[in-house]
Amino acid sequence: MHDRILASYTADFRAEQGLVGLNEAEAFERFASFCIISKHHPDNFDVEQTCVGGRGDLAIDAAALIVNEHLVTSAEEVDYFKNALKRLDVRFVFVQAKTTAHFDTSDLASFSLGVRRFFSPEYPGDVNPSLASLYRLKEYIYDASIDMDRSPVCCLYYVTTGTWRAEPPLVGAIEHIRADLMGTDLFSSVSFEPVDAEALKALYRQLKHKVTREILFEKHTILQAIGGVQEAYIGILPCQEYLKLTLNDDGTLNRRIFYDNVRDYQGNNAVNREIAATLGNYILDSLGFSEVE
């Protein structure tokens, strides 16, 4: 690996996870996959559960099925989270990671074809046991589509140790892949993100260190001493300042800050529908219109 700092991060992750007997490419696949999947699943997890690389991997190095914000590996887990929230919110995450220092259109094509085959109504054939198990779980999920408020989300990530320069052929290929997957009518949205060395290092730093943000907090009052709390304030923040506290550097929601304090969006459930109706009626009333049911 030509990037010395990225190699150091990978070695740190390898030691922390107790990963032994892996070559450089295998270790990097797990490192990249952990960083990417942690964006969607903030709790700790066994990265080996998501690794599907090897013979019969459809050019997919890692895959995760996330149901109601939890990583699932069995139909029993799907049923548990479905019954807990009375709904299914589903996200598929796929990762291809390369130690090469460039982004390659042929790798993009192989990766996208593999994901396309994974969602084929016909069993893709000679796949390894890890992918075969995930394929069956995918079928089980779609059989329960009646419990979804929206179709699943599909997220693809292509990781290399190089620098993403948004070259037109690569950008065009990514957009074509995204549009092709959307054309299957299996998803409510499809994203495809290239992740280069700098982006991957930023993800790992976010995982390893506490979140620090600078905000403009003018209208506030210092609260009285609270046991175990160094300083506490109450006040009013402009929306743009508040968003700085809750978003990652790439503008996505930092779900890790909600792990111990559940304030994350829980979908179109009964409570949120009631809140939306209340806000809607408040706006209508302020404009002089009648309330709606």
N, C-alpha and C positions, 0 to 999 in steps of 0.2 A: 504494500500500500504506500503510495507516494506521499500522502498527507501525514506528516509526523504527529500532529495534534489529534487527528481523527484516529490514527492507530493507537494513540495513548488512551483515548476515550473507549475504544473497543476493548483494549486490554483491561481497563478498569471495570468495564461491564462484565467481561469474561470472568475476572476474579470474583466479583461480587456475586455472580450467579453460579459460581462453581462449575463452569463449563470447561471440561478437560477433554483431551483427545480430539479436538477439532482443528482442522486446518484454517488458514486465514479467511478463505472465502466462506466457510461454514460459520465461523465466529462472527463475521461481518453480517451475514444474513440474519443471524439471531439478534445482533445488536440493532440493526436497522429496523427489523420487524418489531422489536420491543418498543423502540422510540415511536414508531408510527402508530402502533395499536394502542399505546398508552394515551394518545391524543383522544381516542374514542372511549377508552375504558380506563378510568383513573386509578382503580384499585390494582394492587399487585396481582400478578398472574404468572403462571409457569410458561415461559416463552416456548418451551418444547411442545406445548399443546397446540400452538399455532403454526409450527413449522411443518411444511408439507413437501419441502424440496427433496430432490432425489429422482430416481427412476420413476417414470409415470407421474410427474408433477405438473404436466400441462404448462410448463414454463412459469409456474407460480411457486415462489419461495415460502410465502406465509399467507395464511388465510384465517380470518376471524369472523365468527357469526355473533353479533351482539344484539341481544334481545332486551328491551327496556333498560338499556345502559349496562347490561351485564354480559360478560363473555360466557357463552353456553357451548357445551360439547355433547349434549344428549337431549333426547325428546323429553325426558323427565324434567330437565332444567327449563326447557321451553314452557312446559305446562305449569311449572311452579311460578315463574315470573308472569305468565299470562294470567293465572288465577289471582295473583297478588294484586295486580293493577287493573284486571278486567279488560285488558287490551294487549295488543302486540305492536311494539315499535321495533322495527327490524333494520339492521345495518350490516351489510357485507363489506369487509375490508380485505383487499388483496395487495400483496407486496411482492415486487421483484427487486432484488438488491444485487448490484454488481460492484466488484472492487475496481473495475476499470475506470479510468479518468475521463470518460466521455459518454455521451448519450447516443445510443445507436438505434436507427429506425428499424433494423431487423429484430433487435431485442424487443422493441415496442410492439412490433407485429406479432411476435411469438407470444408475448405476454397477453395481449388483447385476444388473440385466438384462443388461448387457453381459458381465459375467463369466459369467453363466448361459449366454448364447449361445455364449461361447467354449468352454465345456465340452459343448455340445450334440454328439450323435453326427453330426448333419448340419452340413456346412460352413455357417457363418453368413452367407455371401453377400457383400455388398458391403463388404468390409473392406480396409484399406490393406495394402500389401506387407509392412510390419513385423509386423502382427498375423497376416497370412496365413502368414508363415514360422514364427511362434511356434505357430500352430495346428497346422501340419504336424508340428512338433517335439513338441508335446503328444501327438499321435496316435502318433508313434513311441515315445514314452515308455510310453504305456499298452499298446502292443503287446508291450512287454518287461516286463509286470507280474510275470511269473514270477520275475524277478530281484529283486523288492522284498521286504523283510522286513515292510513295512507299506505301506498305500496312501499316496499323496502327501498332503502337508500343503498347505492353501490359506490364504493370509494376505491379507486386504484392509485397506487403509488409506485413510481419507478425511481429507484435510488441508485446513485453512483457516487464515486469519490471525486468526481470532477466538478465543473462549474456550469450551471445552467445559463445559457446565453439566449434562450428563446429564439433559436434559429428557425426560420419559416418552415422548412420541411418537417421539423420535429413538432412544431406548434400545429401545423396542418394535420399531421398524423394523429396527434392526441385528440384534436377536435373531431376527426373522422371516427376514431374509436368511441369517443363519448357519444356521438350522435348515433352510431350503430347500436350501442347498448340501449340507449333511450328508445330506439326504434323497436325493441323487443316488447315494449309495453309491460315490462316486469318491474319497473322502478319508478318511484316518484321523482328521483333525481339521480344523476350520475356525475361524479367528479373524477378527474384524472390529474394528479399532481406530480410533476417531476421534482425530486428532492436531491439537491446537490450537497456537497460536503459541508458548506457553511450552514445550510438549513438543518442538516442532521446534527451538527454540533450544537446548534441553538436548542434543538429539541432535547438533547441529552442534558444540557445545562439546566433547562427548565425542570427536568425530572430530578436532578441531583440537588438543586438548591431551592431555598425558599423563594417565593414570588416577591419581588420588590418592584414597586411602582411609585412614580412621582405624580402627585395630583395637586391641583389648586383647590384648597379647602378653606375658603375665606369665612363662610358663615358657620361657625361652630362654637361649641361650649365644652370646656373640660369637665368631665364627670368626676364625682368624688371617688376616693380610693376604692378599688375593688380587689379582693384577695386574689393573688396570683396573676394580676394584670398590671403591667408596667404603666401604661397610659391608656385612657379611654376618652373618646369624644362623642358628642352627638351634634349633628348639624345637617345642613342641606348642601347637596352637590348638584351642579349642572349635569345633565345626562351624559355629555361627552366626557366629563371627568370620571363619572361612575363607571363608564364602559372601560376606562383604562385599568380599573381594578379587576375586571372580570374577563378580559380578553387576552389571548396569547399575542405574541408579536405578529403573527400572520392574520390577526383579526378574527380567529375562531374562538369560541367559548372555552375558557380554561376550566374544564370540568373537575380538575383535581381540587380546586378550592371549595367545591361543594361536597366533598367526600364525608366530612364530619358535620357539616351544617347543610342539610338538604334544602336548598332554595332553588335548585335547578328546575328548568321547565320540564314538566311531567306529561306533556302532550295535551290533547284535546279531551281531558277528563271532565267529570261533572263540576268540580271546583273551578277549574279554569274557564269552563263555559259560563258559569254563573258570574265570575269576575268580568269576563268579556261583555256579557249582557248588561251588567251594572254600569260599566264604563260607557257602553254604547248608549244606554238610556240617559246617562248624565250629559253626554254630548248633545243628544237630541233635545233634552230639556233646556240646556243652555242656549240652544238655537230656536227655542219656541215651538218645537214639534212634540207630538204625542209619543209616549213610550211604546215600544214594540215588545212582543213576547219573545 
